[in-house]
Amino acid sequence: MSKEEIEKIKEGLRKMLFNTMEANECGLSNNDFKEDIEILKGAIQYMEQLEFKVEAREMEHNYAVNMIDEIKGEAVKLYKEIRKQNEIIDKIAEQLAGLTIWNIEKDEPLILGDKVEVKQYFEKKVEEENENNI
């Protein structure tokens, strides 16, 4: 049930309550409307509680949507940063391609032919360092 529907029901209940109270005060009927008045007041109170719960759910929903949007924004920023870093690494690898470096483990020179070999060499070095740090 939406807030608008609840408000319409509350408005109808208030009108009924007003008319019932007016009829009771004017003595338009032989009936005693006290019980009807209490029932209508209880119904209005129930609708107000229901309205509060609906508002709370809407707030929870809006909070979740905002958090999702914020996370998406951060993910896009991180993706762009990673992409930029990869472009920088590619440029560095291009510059290092064709150079000879000394392979300490094998005690011999190592010629890195192209940027793919450069990146693979350094990726392997990082993996080895990470394994040794564990």
C-alpha positions in Angstrom: 0.0 0.0 0.0 1.4 3.4 -0.9 1.5 6.5 1.2 -1.1 8.2 -1.0 -3.5 5.3 -0.6 -3.0 5.4 3.2 -3.6 9.1 3.2 -6.9 8.7 1.3 -8.0 6.1 3.7 -7.1 8.2 6.7 -8.9 11.2 5.2 -12.0 9.0 4.7 -11.8 7.8 8.3 -11.4 11.3 9.6 -14.5 12.4 7.8 -16.4 9.5 9.1 -15.1 10.2 12.6 -16.1 13.9 12.3 -19.6 13.1 11.1 -20.1 10.4 13.8 -18.9 12.8 16.5 -21.1 15.6 15.1 -24.1 13.2 15.0 -23.4 12.1 18.5 -23.2 15.7 19.9 -26.3 16.8 18.1 -28.3 13.9 19.2 -29.4 13.0 15.7 -29.7 9.4 16.5 -30.9 7.3 19.5 -27.7 5.3 19.2 -24.7 6.0 21.4 -21.8 6.5 19.0 -19.0 6.2 21.6 -18.0 2.7 20.5 -18.1 3.7 16.8 -15.9 6.8 17.6 -13.4 4.6 19.4 -13.2 2.2 16.5 -12.7 5.0 14.1 -10.0 6.5 16.3 -8.3 3.1 16.5 -8.5 2.7 12.7 -6.9 6.2 12.1 -4.2 5.3 14.6 -3.5 2.0 12.9 -3.3 3.8 9.5 -0.8 6.3 10.9 1.3 3.4 12.2 1.1 1.8 8.8 2.1 5.0 7.1 5.1 5.3 9.4 6.2 1.7 8.4 5.8 2.6 4.7 7.9 5.7 5.2 10.6 3.7 7.0 10.6 1.1 4.1 10.9 3.9 1.6 13.8 5.4 3.5 15.5 2.0 3.7 15.0 1.6 -0.1 16.3 5.0 -0.9 19.4 4.4 1.3 20.1 1.2 -0.5 19.7 2.8 -3.9 22.0 5.6 -2.9 24.6 3.1 -1.6 24.4 1.1 -4.8 24.9 4.3 -6.8 27.8 5.3 -4.7 29.4 1.9 -5.1 28.9 2.0 -8.8 30.6 5.4 -8.9 33.5 4.2 -7.0 33.8 1.1 -9.2 33.9 3.3 -12.3 36.6 5.5 -10.7 38.7 2.4 -9.8 38.2 0.9 -13.3 39.4 4.2 -14.9 42.4 4.4 -12.6 43.3 0.7 -13.3 43.0 1.4 -17.0 45.2 4.5 -16.7 47.8 2.5 -14.8 47.7 -0.3 -17.4 48.3 2.3 -20.1 51.3 3.7 -18.2 52.7 0.1 -17.8 52.2 -0.5 -21.5 54.2 2.7 -22.3 57.0 1.7 -19.9 57.0 -1.8 -21.4 57.3 -0.4 -24.9 60.3 1.7 -23.8 62.0 -1.3 -22.2 61.3 -3.7 -25.1 64.6 -4.7 -26.8 66.7 -3.9 -23.8 69.0 -6.3 -22.2 68.7 -6.8 -18.4 70.7 -9.0 -16.1 68.8 -12.0 -14.9 70.2 -12.4 -11.3 68.6 -15.8 -10.7 70.3 -17.3 -13.8 73.4 -15.0 -13.7 73.0 -14.3 -17.4 71.7 -11.5 -19.6 68.1 -11.5 -20.6 66.9 -9.8 -23.7 63.2 -8.8 -23.6 62.1 -8.7 -27.2 58.8 -6.8 -27.0 56.4 -5.2 -24.5 54.6 -8.5 -24.0 57.7 -10.2 -22.9 58.6 -7.2 -20.6 55.2 -7.3 -18.9 55.3 -11.1 -18.5 58.8 -10.9 -17.0 57.7 -8.3 -14.4 54.4 -10.0 -13.7 56.4 -13.2 -13.0 58.7 -11.2 -10.7 55.8 -9.8 -8.8 54.2 -13.2 -8.4 57.5 -14.6 -7.1 57.8 -11.8 -4.6 54.3 -12.3 -3.4 54.9 -16.0 -2.9 58.0 -15.3 -0.9 56.2 -12.8 1.3 53.5 -15.2 2.3 
